[in-house]
Every structure is written in structure tokens, then in C-alpha cells.
Amino acid sequence: MRAVCGIDFDKDRIFLSFAALKKNVPFFAGETVIDKGLGNSDIVQFLQDNIELVHKEIETAEQKRAFQVTKLYLKLPPGMEKMNVAEEVVVLKSTKKINNGDIKFIKKYLEDTALGWDDHCVHHFPLDFGIEGKAFESLPVGLWTKRIRVKSLLVTVKDRLYTQIENIFDNYDISFGGFVSSGVCDYSSVFSAGDKNGVKAVVSVGYESAFLTVVDNGFIRSVESFPFGLRRIIETIGKKFSLPDESVKEIIERYISFAPERNNADGAFSAGKEVSLKDGDIYINLSIATLDNLLRNYVQENIATIVAHIDPAYAGKVSLSFLGRFNKIEGFFDFLKTFVKYEIIPTPFAADISSSFGCARYGVLKFLENNVQSKISLMDRISGVCKEYF
């Protein structure tokens, strides 16, 4: 069976998701986590140094799940892409009925006109089309015209970066399918092509930063980053209790909860329960309730700040989901409902802590870019027939 792989590089870990292809539709087939992250390294140098590790995990997954990975997609680390809104009037050779081939020509024409010679187009998101003074959100296949105004959001990286990454994978006989922008990966981890209607938002919390992606009826409206992540929580708890990072990580993994009330094995409320940590020759006792409250207050303050960046005009219309490390902590989604006033969409199992599956899924489908209006109104069809006749 054919499969694809999506990779999400975070600062402290690498996430690889595998998706089996059934009639070219990707289905989640498992995720692998490597406890080695990008850190502050350049992505090219990091891959050159660690490609064997990645390749070994892919081979292990192929043997374990009896499929063959035919393409690999890479989540583009935030800040590496450039976004550019371009607009152009494309003149065809003659008045004709627009077909799918014209779509490719029009998009390529805009890219060639708007981008530099050393730019590689990662995403081409159509925003608006105009034919004879009439605007269309989707490219109107089936209409007759000679001139089309097209406006698009282009996401690019330098061609040299793309070529370097492609060569690294080629050396290990891995077919590089391309980059997928971070916000698109987050969105695609939760929502699919059938979720284009309405306003969708995703908050993803990684090790170093958090991101908010807002998509309105299939159009990306904003992708924002925030200085909030697991590392900052580790630093906050460590500073409060004078603990080293490794001890704080252990506390978070073993003891921390977002649940308002927790019971121990004897049925007694855990407010008086303590965790004992050894610091050198000294044992430090910390109240679990105190740790929980610190975590809850800090996380609520930061997530409330992030959610506040959603345009107030969308009030009551937003379906909101969350990705990241907190999803594995007890009571997180019930905790969110106490202060987030939007509809909260449960996170799919495949998107629990990373957007690596979203990377693979979007790399195959690109459903936000295949923006074609398949249904033409009767009057528009009549207009097209009249133009053809005369």
C-alpha cells in the first residue's frame, strides 16, 4: 500500500505522521515521536546531521505497517516563508470557455509575474477573480471570457532552500513532496475539505511558541504567533519553586492536571497531597493543588490573550480547536470551556500533540488552493452560450 509522511520539527522533538493512501485520500496510520528537536539549528544543517535518524524511522514504519512511503512533506518552520498578495489581469488568446487547464495557466502566469527568479511558490491561495466587472471567490469554470482578473495570496521560500532540502532527501531515495506552511498544517490537522463553510480557528501550542490560524469559508484570514509554549511553562514553574528543568518536566508528565478536583486512590480530595522531589541531598515537598493552580492560571492568561486576537466580528460564528502538548493533560478541554466562549471542536486523535498528520494530509489534497467554482448560475450559462453564438 502506498503512504505518505508528514514531518513536524519542534524545538525539542520531531513528529512523523504516516498516512495510507486509499484512492489518493490520506488516512492516518500512526505517529512516531523522536526525542530530538530542531533547537536553534538551521533546518538544512539539522537535516544533514539527522537524516539517517529520520530515514530509519520511516523504514521502521514501513516494515511495521506494510506500506511504502512514496512522498514526504515537511512542515515549514515558522518565519521561513514570505507571504505576498498579488493581482494581475490575465489575457487569453481568444474568448473561450474556462476549463481546468486555464486554471493552471492563470495561476502560473500570476506566479511568474509576481515572484522573483529565486522564489519557490509553496502555496497559491486564490482570493478573488473578476470577469467583466463581476467578482467570483472561486475560479468560474464554464464561463466564457478572454480577460480574467486574478488576486491570490502567494506563500514562498527561496528556491535555494527548497533545492537543498530536496537534495538531502534524494540522497536517501526519499521523494520530497514539498513544504506545507505551519498555519495550514495546523488547520488541516483538525479540518478537512468538507469543513470550508463558516469560520474555523486553531490554536496550536508547541515547545517554544503558540500559533493562531483563522480560516473564513476556506480562505486563510490570519496566522499569528505568540510567545507561549511548554518551555515557558517549565521556566515559570521552575522559577516559582527553584527547580531544575528536568524536575519540572517530570512533574508535568506525572502529576499536573487541569481538572478542578482530583481524587487519590482513597477517595480523598488531593488538595493536601504533595509530591516529593530530591534536589541533591534534600527532599522538597510540593503541594499538587498549588502546582495545578499555577498551571491553570498561567495557561488561562495566555490562551485568553491568544483567543482575544480572533476578530470580534466573528463572535458566535467560530469553531475553535486546540493542538499541542496540553491535549494529553487531564481535564484540558473541560478547563478551556470555563473561559473560552467559542464552540470548541474536539481534537482528532491523529492531531493530539502535533500537526504532522495535517502536513501529510494537506500536502496530498491542497484543498484550500483548489478553489474552483463547479456550479455556474443559469444566467451565467445563458450569457456564455450567447457569447459563443454571436
matplotlib code that plots the C-alpha trace (Angstrom):
import matplotlib.pyplot as plt

x = [0.0, 1.2, 1.6, 2.9, 4.8, 4.4, 7.2, 6.7, 10.0, 9.6, 12.4, 12.6, 11.1, 10.5, 7.0, 6.4, 2.9, 2.1, -1.0, -2.0, -3.4, -6.8, -7.9, -5.4, -7.1, -4.8, -5.9, -4.0, -1.8, 0.3, 2.7, 6.3, 8.0, 11.8, 13.2, 15.5, 14.4, 15.4, 16.6, 18.2, 19.7, 19.3, 16.9, 19.2, 22.1, 19.9, 18.5, 22.0, 23.1, 20.0, 18.6, 19.7, 17.7, 14.6, 15.2, 15.5, 12.1, 10.5, 11.9, 10.7, 7.2, 7.2, 8.1, 5.7, 2.7, 3.4, 3.2, 5.7, 6.2, 6.2, 6.4, 7.4, 6.1, 7.8, 6.1, 7.8, 9.3, 7.5, 9.2, 10.9, 8.2, 7.2, 3.6, 2.7, -0.7, -0.5, -3.1, -3.0, -5.2, -4.6, -5.5, -6.2, -5.5, -9.2, -12.6, -13.2, -14.9, -12.7, -11.5, -9.2, -6.2, -6.9, -6.8, -3.2, -2.2, -3.7, -2.1, 1.3, 1.1, 0.4, 3.3, 5.7, 4.7, 4.7, 7.6, 11.4, 13.6, 14.9, 11.4, 9.7, 6.0, 4.9, 1.2, -1.1, -4.3, -6.8, -8.6, -10.7, -11.4, -13.0, -14.7, -16.2, -16.7, -18.3, -16.4, -16.0, -14.5, -13.8, -12.5, -15.7, -15.0, -17.5, -17.8, -16.8, -14.2, -10.9, -9.8, -9.6, -8.5, -7.0, -5.9, -4.0, -2.0, 1.4, 3.5, 7.1, 10.5, 13.8, 14.4, 17.9, 16.3, 13.8, 16.6, 18.8, 16.1, 15.1, 18.7, 19.1, 16.1, 17.1, 20.4, 18.3, 15.8, 13.1, 10.8, 10.3, 6.7, 7.3, 6.8, 3.5, 3.1, 2.7, -0.7, -2.0, -0.7, -2.5, -5.7, -5.5, -4.9, -8.4, -10.4, -10.7, -12.1, -15.6, -15.2, -14.9, -18.2, -18.1, -15.2, -12.7, -9.8, -7.0, -4.7, -1.5, 0.9, 4.3, 7.5, 8.6, 5.6, 1.9, 0.0, -3.5, -4.8, -8.2, -9.9, -13.1, -15.1, -12.0, -9.9, -7.0, -7.5, -4.6, -1.8, -0.3, 2.5, 2.7, 5.5, 3.8, 4.7, 5.8, 9.3, 7.9, 5.7, 8.7, 10.5, 7.6, 7.2, 11.0, 11.4, 8.5, 9.8, 13.5, 13.5, 15.7, 14.1, 14.2, 12.4, 9.7, 9.3, 8.8, 6.2, 4.2, 4.3, 3.4, 1.4, 0.0, -3.8, -6.3, -9.1, -10.6, -10.9, -8.8, -9.2, -6.4, -6.8, -8.5, -11.2, -9.8, -9.6, -6.0, -5.7, -3.4, -1.5, 2.2, 4.9, 8.3, 11.3, 15.0, 17.3, 20.8, 20.6, 17.5, 13.9, 11.4, 7.7, 5.3, 1.5, -0.1, -3.0, -0.5, 1.1, -2.3, -3.4, -0.2, -0.5, -4.2, -3.7, -0.7, -2.3, -5.6, -4.0, -2.0, -4.7, -7.3, -4.8, -4.4, -8.2, -8.8, -6.9, -9.8, -11.7, -14.7, -16.8, -16.7, -18.4, -20.7, -19.5, -16.2, -15.5, -12.3, -9.9, -6.6, -3.4, -0.3, 1.2, -1.7, -4.0, -2.5, -3.0, -6.1, -9.1, -7.7, -10.7, -13.2, -10.9, -11.0, -14.8, -14.7, -13.3, -13.3, -16.6, -16.4, -17.6, -14.7, -14.2, -12.6, -9.2, -9.0, -6.8, -4.4, -3.8, -3.3, 0.1, 1.5, 0.3, 2.4, -0.6, -2.1, 1.1, 0.8, -2.9, -2.7, 0.4, -1.7, -5.0, -4.2, -7.9, -7.5, -5.9, -8.1, -10.6, -12.9, -16.5, -18.1, -21.6, -22.4, -25.7, -28.3, -28.0, -24.2, -24.6, -27.0, -24.6, -21.9, -24.0, -24.9, -21.3, -20.4, -23.3, -22.5]
y = [0.0, 3.5, 6.0, 9.5, 11.0, 14.4, 15.8, 18.5, 19.8, 21.4, 22.8, 19.7, 16.8, 15.5, 14.2, 11.9, 11.0, 8.4, 8.4, 5.4, 6.4, 5.0, 6.4, 9.2, 10.1, 10.0, 8.1, 8.4, 5.3, 6.3, 8.8, 8.5, 10.8, 11.3, 12.9, 15.2, 18.6, 21.4, 23.6, 26.7, 24.9, 25.8, 23.4, 22.5, 21.7, 19.8, 17.6, 17.0, 15.8, 13.8, 12.5, 8.9, 9.1, 10.2, 7.7, 4.8, 5.8, 5.8, 2.3, 1.0, 2.3, 0.8, -2.7, -2.5, -1.3, -3.0, 0.1, 2.1, 5.8, 7.4, 11.1, 13.1, 16.6, 18.9, 21.4, 24.7, 26.2, 29.5, 32.6, 31.0, 31.7, 35.0, 36.0, 38.2, 39.3, 39.6, 40.8, 40.6, 40.7, 37.6, 37.9, 34.6, 34.1, 34.3, 34.3, 30.8, 28.6, 28.4, 24.9, 23.3, 23.8, 27.5, 27.5, 26.1, 28.7, 31.6, 30.6, 30.0, 33.4, 35.2, 33.4, 34.2, 37.9, 38.4, 36.3, 36.7, 34.3, 32.8, 32.3, 28.9, 29.0, 26.8, 27.8, 29.6, 30.6, 32.2, 35.2, 36.8, 36.6, 39.2, 38.7, 41.7, 43.6, 40.6, 39.2, 35.5, 34.0, 30.8, 30.5, 30.1, 27.1, 27.1, 30.8, 32.4, 35.2, 36.5, 38.5, 37.4, 39.4, 37.2, 38.0, 35.5, 35.0, 33.5, 31.8, 31.4, 30.3, 30.8, 28.3, 27.5, 26.3, 24.1, 22.6, 21.9, 20.1, 18.1, 17.0, 15.8, 13.5, 12.5, 11.1, 8.6, 7.9, 9.8, 11.8, 15.3, 16.3, 19.9, 22.3, 23.0, 26.2, 25.9, 27.5, 25.3, 22.2, 23.2, 23.8, 20.6, 18.5, 19.3, 20.4, 18.9, 19.8, 19.3, 22.0, 25.0, 26.6, 29.0, 30.4, 27.9, 28.7, 26.5, 27.3, 25.2, 25.2, 23.9, 23.9, 27.4, 29.3, 29.2, 29.9, 31.1, 30.3, 31.7, 30.4, 32.0, 29.9, 28.3, 31.5, 32.0, 35.3, 35.3, 33.3, 34.8, 33.7, 34.2, 33.8, 30.9, 27.3, 24.3, 25.8, 29.0, 26.9, 24.9, 28.2, 29.6, 26.6, 26.2, 29.9, 29.7, 26.7, 26.9, 23.7, 22.5, 22.0, 18.2, 18.0, 20.4, 18.2, 15.1, 17.0, 18.0, 14.5, 12.7, 15.0, 18.1, 18.3, 20.8, 19.1, 21.3, 18.4, 15.2, 12.2, 10.0, 6.2, 6.5, 8.9, 11.9, 15.3, 15.9, 19.4, 18.2, 15.7, 16.5, 15.4, 14.8, 15.7, 15.1, 18.1, 16.8, 15.5, 17.5, 16.4, 19.1, 18.6, 20.5, 20.7, 19.3, 21.7, 24.6, 23.3, 22.8, 26.3, 27.8, 25.9, 26.8, 30.5, 30.8, 28.8, 30.6, 34.0, 33.2, 31.3, 34.1, 36.5, 34.4, 33.8, 37.6, 38.1, 36.4, 39.2, 40.3, 40.4, 36.6, 36.5, 33.5, 32.1, 30.5, 26.7, 26.6, 23.7, 23.2, 21.3, 20.7, 19.3, 20.2, 17.9, 14.9, 16.6, 15.5, 17.9, 20.3, 20.6, 20.9, 23.6, 25.5, 25.6, 27.6, 30.7, 30.2, 31.4, 29.9, 26.5, 24.1, 21.3, 18.1, 17.4, 14.3, 11.5, 11.9, 15.6, 15.2, 16.9, 17.8, 18.8, 16.3, 14.5, 17.8, 18.3, 15.0, 15.4, 18.9, 18.0, 15.4, 17.3, 21.0, 21.7, 25.4, 26.0, 24.0, 26.8, 26.1, 27.1, 23.9, 25.3, 28.2, 30.0, 29.6, 33.3, 33.0, 29.8, 31.6, 34.5, 32.1, 30.5, 33.9, 34.9, 31.6, 32.1, 35.7]
z = [0.0, -0.8, 2.0, 2.7, 5.6, 7.2, 9.5, 12.1, 13.6, 17.0, 19.2, 21.4, 19.3, 15.8, 14.9, 12.0, 10.9, 8.3, 6.1, 4.0, 0.6, -0.4, -3.8, -3.2, 0.1, 3.1, 6.2, 9.5, 10.0, 13.1, 14.5, 15.7, 18.1, 18.1, 21.3, 19.4, 18.2, 16.0, 18.8, 17.4, 14.5, 10.8, 9.3, 6.4, 8.7, 11.1, 8.4, 7.0, 10.5, 11.3, 8.0, 8.9, 12.1, 10.1, 7.4, 9.9, 11.5, 8.0, 7.2, 10.6, 10.0, 6.5, 7.9, 10.8, 8.8, 5.5, 3.3, 1.2, 1.8, -1.7, -0.6, 2.3, 3.3, 5.6, 7.9, 7.2, 10.4, 11.3, 9.9, 7.0, 4.4, 2.8, 2.1, -0.9, -2.2, -6.0, -8.5, -12.3, -15.4, -17.5, -21.2, -23.0, -26.7, -27.5, -25.9, -24.7, -22.1, -19.0, -18.2, -15.6, -17.9, -17.9, -14.1, -14.2, -16.8, -14.9, -11.6, -13.3, -15.1, -11.8, -10.1, -13.0, -12.9, -9.2, -7.9, -8.2, -10.1, -6.9, -5.3, -4.9, -4.5, -1.6, -1.7, -4.1, -2.4, -4.8, -3.1, -5.8, -9.6, -11.8, -15.2, -16.9, -13.7, -11.9, -8.9, -8.0, -4.9, -6.8, -10.4, -12.5, -14.7, -17.5, -18.2, -21.4, -21.3, -22.7, -19.7, -16.1, -13.1, -10.5, -6.9, -4.8, -1.7, -2.5, 0.1, -1.0, 0.2, -1.5, -4.3, -2.8, 0.4, -1.4, -3.6, -0.6, 1.3, -1.9, -2.4, 1.2, 0.8, -2.7, -1.3, 0.7, -2.2, -0.4, -2.7, -1.3, -1.8, -0.7, 2.2, 3.9, 5.8, 9.6, 9.9, 7.0, 8.8, 12.0, 10.2, 8.1, 11.3, 12.5, 9.5, 6.0, 2.6, 3.8, 6.5, 4.3, 5.4, 8.3, 10.4, 11.8, 14.1, 15.5, 18.4, 18.5, 21.4, 20.8, 22.8, 22.1, 20.7, 20.1, 16.9, 16.0, 12.5, 11.3, 8.2, 6.9, 4.4, 3.1, 3.0, 5.3, 7.1, 9.6, 11.1, 14.3, 16.6, 20.4, 23.0, 24.8, 24.9, 27.0, 27.6, 29.1, 31.5, 32.5, 33.2, 35.2, 37.5, 37.8, 38.8, 41.3, 43.1, 42.3, 40.4, 37.5, 34.1, 34.2, 37.5, 36.2, 33.1, 35.3, 37.4, 34.3, 32.8, 36.0, 38.3, 36.7, 35.9, 34.6, 36.4, 39.2, 41.6, 41.7, 44.0, 45.2, 45.5, 48.9, 47.6, 49.5, 47.7, 46.6, 47.9, 50.7, 48.5, 47.9, 45.5, 46.9, 44.8, 45.6, 45.0, 45.8, 49.4, 50.1, 49.6, 48.6, 49.1, 46.8, 47.0, 43.9, 44.3, 44.3, 41.1, 39.4, 40.3, 39.0, 35.7, 35.3, 35.9, 33.7, 30.8, 31.1, 31.0, 27.8, 25.9, 26.7, 25.2, 22.1, 21.6, 22.0, 18.7, 16.8, 15.1, 17.3, 14.1, 14.2, 17.6, 17.8, 14.5, 15.3, 15.6, 17.6, 18.2, 20.0, 19.2, 21.2, 24.4, 26.7, 25.0, 26.9, 30.3, 32.2, 32.1, 29.5, 27.2, 30.2, 31.5, 28.2, 28.3, 31.6, 29.9, 26.1, 24.8, 21.3, 20.2, 21.0, 18.5, 20.0, 18.5, 16.3, 17.8, 14.9, 15.8, 19.6, 20.1, 16.7, 13.2, 11.4, 10.1, 8.9, 7.0, 5.2, 4.5, 3.1, 1.1, -0.8, -1.1, -1.0, -0.6, 0.3, -3.1, -5.4, -5.3, -8.3, -8.7, -10.0, -10.3, -12.6, -12.3, -15.1, -16.2, -16.4, -18.5, -20.8, -21.1, -22.1, -24.8, -26.2, -26.5, -28.2, -30.7, -31.6]

ax = plt.figure().add_subplot(projection="3d")
ax.plot(x, y, z, "-o")
ax.set_aspect("equal")
plt.show()
